[in-house]
Amino acid sequence: MGPRRDTTAGTLRVIAAGARGMRAGPGRGDQEAVEVDGTTRDALRRSLGTRARRWLLVGTLLAGLLAAVALVAAAAPADRTFTELSGTVQSLMSVTTPLFGILLVRDLRRAPVRVPVLPTVLAVGLPAVVIGVVGVLICAATLALAPADVADDPWRFAGTVAVGSVLVQIVAGLVGTGLGLLLRSVVVAFLATIVLPLGLFALLGAVDALRPAQPWLTPFGGVRNLLSGEMSVLRWAQWLCVLLIWGVGLNAVGAALRDRRGDLPSR
């Protein structure tokens, strides 16, 4: 439990640093001048286009590295597997991934003219893929260099888990853009990315008859499947359902609400 508390504390420090960037005044933190022209290329540039966002990326990856090292040091040999490492490391890093989507959406409200939403939604894939891929490399390197004994088959399901790791981060980023569109406050939107998915997971889990719906309706249910490595046709269908609800549906509702309330660029 000690290493897990340490890595959780590290993640909280990363979140706090990101929140300070959100609250910073003009010319500071994530308030650096960001030009928005509505193209996909521009949105990709903006995804990591400020100092605060780059530090957020570094902090997220550092938290993943510390978690991997702590888990290898503390876990029993049977638990030193790529799957076990990825389950914790990728889940931990996915806490901050939605922030990139929320901040990208906030750029739209600062633009001098109204710009389309779709390029911004797609652009969150860049930091999400970076986090997912580097997380895979961190887990693989940490396991390969582990000085202690590891499980008999430490790389079982490694390929499926590696793909699942990237998909986990992409869905997390899309949840961020969706809630960023629905909620004007960056802080409230970020808190919602934690409270709503986990709250729904807990609510469904509290009722025996509803528990089977967890992997169909909640991101966390999909995360557990993807990072277990034991994917089947049914489990891929469950993940697709989660993607449609939390990735596509949430952003579609947010974009429609934005059009309906006529969000104008902030001055």
Disulfide bonds with the S-S distance in Angstrom:
none
